[in-house]
């Protein structure tokens, strides 16, 4: 899941550099949610 978040982050950076603001914003939003899900699952797995 963390790999997908990094992939969307890289897509957002590339799209932002090329001037595609909508694609960059959407990719950054997806990356943010994937990182949050990863952190929640990591904390749950450490506690159990």
N, C-alpha and C positions, 0 to 999 in steps of 0.2 A: 504494500500500500504506500509505503514511503517512496518507492521508486516511481509510482504513478504521480505522486505529488511533485516530485522533482522534475518529472517529464513535463507536467503542465506548467511548472514555474519557468522552465526553459522556453517552452512555447510562448508564454506570456512575454518574456524578455525579448525574444526574437520578433514577435508581432508588434510589440511596442516600439522597437527600433525601426521597424519597417513602416510604422505609421498606422497600423490597424488597431485603433484604440478599443473597439468593441471586442475583438477577438482577444486582445491582451487582458482586458478586464474580466471577461468570462473565464479565461484560463487561470487567471490569478484567483478568482473566486473558487473555482473547482480545486485548485491546489490548496487553498486555505482550508476548505472543508475536509479534504483528504488528510491533511496534517492533523487537524483536530480529532478526526476519527482514529487516526493512528495513535495519538497520544492517549486518548481514552482507553483504547484497547490495550495499550502497553501498560497503563496503570492498573487496569483490571487484571491483566495476566500476572503482574508482579504481586498483587494482593492475594491472588488465589493460589 
